[in-house]
Amino acid sequence: MTTGMRALVALGVIAAVLGVQALAGSTPMPRPVVMLLPSEGPLAGLGDGLRRGYRLAAEQSRVCGQLAPELGLGWVPPGADPVAALEASPRLSLLIAPPAAPLAAYGPLAERLGVTVLLPLQRGLSLRHLAELPGADRLWPLTPARGLAADQLARGTMERGWRRVMVIRDRSAEARQLAERYLGALQQAGGSAIGAEQPPIQVDPTEAKAWNQLLDDVGWYGPQALVVITRPGSPLARAATTAPWPKGLALVWPFPIERSLAVAQLGIDTSSQGPGWGRFTEAFRRRWGYGPGLVEAAGYDAGQLSAVAAVPPTASGQQGWDLLWLDSRLKAQDLCAALALRREGKKLSLSGAASKLDLAPAVSPNAELPLSDRPPQP
């Protein structure tokens, strides 16, 4: 082979190598963990909070001596089938679903791909029949269902001595479910709901006759508290804050108290908390410069689970993407201690930020939902 020919061969090899490198650089690398986020709509803004929470857990894992798994990102329109967004992730082991994911699509997907799916922000009516869905044994909710707030609110009502209450709600399906859950918890605790109609009473404040009838019924039946099951800022919430309620009545809300009124109030914080909430909020504020909420905490818990699941235990060498190493009966551990236990192949319980992380497939975890009182405005 002549010198010129050898030079051409060498150039060809170099070109081939460069071509392979260029292809590798332009092709998305497979990721064992993928977080799907809504590409549009009112929930699209939640993606930043989820990612910041997840990133904090990944950074803490690195400080603990364990590299967190690479995180892939995908975007899907609300309610859309997620299959197309996952085509570039052939090595997928753990999927973090978008907020309010259409569970009828994610259960069969998890079963077909053999992956575990975390549901970081799934709290509404879709959880009601979660266990009945195909693939439900691979779906893991990370935040408590809204029904837990109803139970907590009912306990708080009884603890304040308000045993006879009137329960009203707006016309939404979620309000009906929450009101019925509240009534069940109240009656189980020894309280009772009163009124001219079968509780909970559906009220539309734009219908003057129905609203005036409610005002008369409150005066006639004399409940100790009026429980208003609706969302913040709704027409029913606005009407209830401006109505001329009798002295001594208390208003009970399924959300934080917005402002002082002439009557006493009881509200509940919608940001659920787990045993690791305090430590998480301090670290998050230092890292990102603002106080986190439920969205950021859910992202953090997803990051913790991903980091621990990726550790191959020394005993078997098997990675724990199925989360079967979780045991909520054990003492909750911070991330560094959990990583060390996982390396030893031991079962463990993680200290959650958004919930107690007492996880099981198709079952929402428990959490603390702090109650708050507001005395009557002088």
LINTA-V68715 format. One record per pair of residues at least 12 apart in sequence whose C-alpha atoms are under 7 Angstrom apart, sorted by sequence separation. I is the first residue (numbers start at 0). J is the second residue. D is the distance in whole Angstrom. If there is no record, write none. Layout:
((I | J | D) (I | J | D))
This chain:
((254 | 266 | 6) (255 | 267 | 5) (308 | 320 | 5) (337 | 349 | 7) (354 | 366 | 4) (249 | 262 | 6) (250 | 263 | 6) (251 | 264 | 6) (252 | 265 | 6) (253 | 266 | 6) (254 | 267 | 5) (255 | 268 | 5) (248 | 262 | 6) (249 | 263 | 5) (250 | 264 | 5) (251 | 265 | 5) (252 | 266 | 5) (253 | 267 | 6) (254 | 268 | 6) (255 | 269 | 7) (308 | 322 | 7) (247 | 262 | 7) (249 | 264 | 5) (250 | 265 | 6) (251 | 266 | 6) (252 | 267 | 7) (254 | 269 | 6) (246 | 262 | 7) (332 | 348 | 6) (333 | 349 | 6) (331 | 348 | 5) (332 | 349 | 5) (333 | 350 | 5) (329 | 347 | 6) (330 | 348 | 6) (331 | 349 | 5) (332 | 350 | 5) (121 | 140 | 7) (329 | 348 | 6) (331 | 350 | 5) (94 | 114 | 7) (96 | 116 | 7) (118 | 138 | 7) (122 | 142 | 7) (179 | 199 | 7) (326 | 346 | 6) (93 | 114 | 6) (94 | 115 | 6) (95 | 116 | 6) (96 | 117 | 6) (98 | 119 | 7) (99 | 120 | 6) (116 | 137 | 6) (117 | 138 | 6) (118 | 139 | 6) (119 | 140 | 6) (121 | 142 | 7) (122 | 143 | 6) (123 | 144 | 6) (178 | 199 | 6) (325 | 346 | 6) (326 | 347 | 5) (327 | 348 | 5) (78 | 100 | 7) (92 | 114 | 5) (93 | 115 | 5) (94 | 116 | 5) (95 | 117 | 5) (96 | 118 | 5) (98 | 120 | 5) (99 | 121 | 5) (115 | 137 | 5) (116 | 138 | 5) (117 | 139 | 5) (118 | 140 | 4) (119 | 141 | 5) (120 | 142 | 6) (122 | 144 | 4) (123 | 145 | 6) (194 | 216 | 7) (270 | 292 | 6) (271 | 293 | 7) (324 | 346 | 5) (325 | 347 | 5) (326 | 348 | 5) (78 | 101 | 6) (92 | 115 | 7) (93 | 116 | 6) (94 | 117 | 6) (95 | 118 | 6) (98 | 121 | 6) (115 | 138 | 6) (116 | 139 | 6) (117 | 140 | 6) (118 | 141 | 6) (119 | 142 | 6) (122 | 145 | 6) (231 | 254 | 7) (270 | 293 | 5) (324 | 347 | 6) (325 | 348 | 6) (80 | 104 | 6) (110 | 134 | 5) (117 | 141 | 7) (224 | 248 | 5) (225 | 249 | 6) (226 | 250 | 6) (227 | 251 | 6) (228 | 252 | 7) (109 | 134 | 6) (223 | 248 | 5) (224 | 249 | 4) (225 | 250 | 5) (226 | 251 | 5) (227 | 252 | 6) (228 | 253 | 6) (106 | 132 | 6) (107 | 133 | 6) (166 | 192 | 7) (194 | 220 | 7) (223 | 249 | 6) (224 | 250 | 6) (225 | 251 | 6) (226 | 252 | 6) (106 | 133 | 5) (107 | 134 | 5) (163 | 190 | 6) (164 | 191 | 6) (165 | 192 | 5) (218 | 245 | 7) (224 | 251 | 7) (106 | 134 | 4) (109 | 137 | 6) (149 | 177 | 6) (153 | 181 | 6) (162 | 190 | 5) (163 | 191 | 5) (164 | 192 | 5) (165 | 193 | 5) (103 | 132 | 7) (106 | 135 | 6) (162 | 191 | 6) (163 | 192 | 6) (164 | 193 | 6) (165 | 194 | 6) (312 | 341 | 6) (313 | 342 | 6) (314 | 343 | 7) (163 | 193 | 7) (204 | 234 | 7) (307 | 337 | 7) (312 | 342 | 4) (313 | 343 | 6) (314 | 344 | 6) (327 | 357 | 5) (146 | 177 | 6) (149 | 180 | 6) (150 | 181 | 6) (153 | 184 | 6) (168 | 199 | 7) (170 | 201 | 6) (204 | 235 | 6) (303 | 334 | 7) (307 | 338 | 6) (310 | 341 | 7) (311 | 342 | 6) (312 | 343 | 6) (313 | 344 | 6) (106 | 138 | 7) (149 | 181 | 5) (153 | 185 | 5) (166 | 198 | 6) (167 | 199 | 5) (168 | 200 | 6) (169 | 201 | 6) (203 | 235 | 7) (310 | 342 | 6) (312 | 344 | 4) (157 | 190 | 7) (166 | 199 | 5) (167 | 200 | 5) (168 | 201 | 5) (169 | 202 | 6) (146 | 180 | 6) (150 | 184 | 6) (166 | 200 | 6) (167 | 201 | 6) (168 | 202 | 6) (169 | 203 | 7) (204 | 238 | 6) (307 | 341 | 7) (167 | 202 | 7) (32 | 68 | 7) (38 | 74 | 5) (31 | 68 | 7) (32 | 69 | 7) (33 | 70 | 6) (34 | 71 | 6) (35 | 72 | 6) (36 | 73 | 6) (37 | 74 | 6) (38 | 75 | 5) (39 | 76 | 6) (40 | 77 | 7) (31 | 69 | 7) (32 | 70 | 5) (33 | 71 | 4) (34 | 72 | 5) (35 | 73 | 5) (36 | 74 | 5) (37 | 75 | 5) (38 | 76 | 5) (39 | 77 | 7) (30 | 69 | 6) (32 | 71 | 6) (33 | 72 | 6) (34 | 73 | 6) (35 | 74 | 5) (36 | 75 | 6) (37 | 76 | 5) (30 | 70 | 6) (35 | 75 | 7) (37 | 77 | 6) (30 | 71 | 5) (124 | 173 | 7) (178 | 228 | 6) (300 | 351 | 6) (300 | 352 | 6) (174 | 228 | 6) (174 | 229 | 6) (296 | 352 | 5) (297 | 353 | 6) (165 | 222 | 6) (296 | 353 | 5) (29 | 87 | 7) (30 | 88 | 6) (164 | 222 | 5) (29 | 88 | 5) (31 | 90 | 5) (32 | 91 | 6) (163 | 222 | 5) (164 | 223 | 6) (165 | 224 | 6) (166 | 225 | 6) (167 | 226 | 6) (168 | 227 | 6) (169 | 228 | 7) (27 | 87 | 7) (29 | 89 | 6) (30 | 90 | 6) (31 | 91 | 4) (32 | 92 | 6) (33 | 93 | 7) (34 | 94 | 6) (35 | 95 | 6) (37 | 97 | 6) (163 | 223 | 6) (164 | 224 | 5) (165 | 225 | 5) (166 | 226 | 5) (167 | 227 | 5) (168 | 228 | 5) (169 | 229 | 6) (293 | 353 | 6) (29 | 90 | 6) (30 | 91 | 6) (31 | 92 | 5) (32 | 93 | 5) (33 | 94 | 5) (34 | 95 | 5) (35 | 96 | 5) (36 | 97 | 5) (164 | 225 | 6) (165 | 226 | 6) (166 | 227 | 6) (167 | 228 | 6) (168 | 229 | 6) (31 | 93 | 6) (32 | 94 | 6) (33 | 95 | 6) (34 | 96 | 6) (35 | 97 | 5) (161 | 223 | 5) (164 | 226 | 7) (161 | 224 | 6) (169 | 235 | 7) (279 | 352 | 6) (275 | 350 | 5) (276 | 351 | 7) (274 | 350 | 6) (275 | 351 | 5) (276 | 352 | 4) (274 | 351 | 6) (275 | 352 | 5) (276 | 353 | 7) (273 | 351 | 5) (274 | 352 | 6) (273 | 352 | 5) (272 | 352 | 6) (273 | 353 | 5) (272 | 353 | 5) (273 | 354 | 4) (274 | 355 | 6) (271 | 353 | 6) (272 | 354 | 5) (273 | 355 | 4) (271 | 354 | 6) (273 | 366 | 5) (272 | 366 | 5) (273 | 367 | 6) (271 | 366 | 6) (272 | 367 | 5) (271 | 367 | 6) (272 | 368 | 6) (271 | 368 | 5) (270 | 368 | 7) (269 | 368 | 7) (268 | 368 | 6) (267 | 368 | 7) (268 | 369 | 5) (267 | 369 | 6) (268 | 370 | 6) (267 | 370 | 4) (266 | 370 | 6) (267 | 371 | 6) (266 | 371 | 5) (265 | 371 | 6) (266 | 372 | 7) (265 | 372 | 5) (264 | 372 | 6) (265 | 373 | 6) (264 | 373 | 5) (263 | 373 | 6) (264 | 374 | 6) (263 | 374 | 5) (263 | 375 | 4) (262 | 375 | 4) (259 | 373 | 7) (261 | 375 | 5) (262 | 376 | 7) (152 | 267 | 7) (260 | 375 | 6) (261 | 376 | 5) (259 | 375 | 7) (260 | 376 | 5) (261 | 377 | 7) (259 | 376 | 6) (142 | 297 | 7) (141 | 297 | 7) (120 | 297 | 7) (119 | 297 | 5) (119 | 298 | 7) (119 | 301 | 7) (115 | 320 | 7) (115 | 321 | 6) (142 | 353 | 6) (143 | 354 | 7) (142 | 354 | 6) (141 | 354 | 7) (141 | 356 | 7) (144 | 363 | 6) (139 | 359 | 6) (143 | 363 | 5) (148 | 368 | 7) (139 | 360 | 5) (140 | 361 | 7) (142 | 363 | 6) (143 | 364 | 5) (138 | 360 | 5) (139 | 361 | 6) (140 | 362 | 6) (141 | 363 | 7) (142 | 364 | 6) (143 | 365 | 6) (137 | 360 | 6) (138 | 361 | 6) (139 | 362 | 7) (140 | 363 | 5) (141 | 364 | 6) (143 | 366 | 6) (136 | 360 | 5) (135 | 360 | 7) (136 | 361 | 6) (135 | 361 | 6) (93 | 320 | 6) (92 | 320 | 6) (130 | 361 | 5) (129 | 361 | 6) (68 | 306 | 6) (67 | 306 | 5) (68 | 309 | 6) (52 | 295 | 5) (56 | 299 | 6) (51 | 295 | 7) (52 | 296 | 6) (55 | 299 | 7) (49 | 294 | 6) (53 | 298 | 5) (57 | 302 | 6) (48 | 294 | 6) (49 | 295 | 5) (52 | 298 | 4) (53 | 299 | 4) (56 | 302 | 5) (60 | 306 | 7) (48 | 295 | 5) (52 | 299 | 4) (56 | 303 | 6) (49 | 297 | 7) (50 | 298 | 6) (53 | 301 | 6) (45 | 294 | 7) (49 | 298 | 4) (53 | 302 | 4) (57 | 306 | 7) (63 | 335 | 5) (60 | 334 | 7) (60 | 335 | 7))
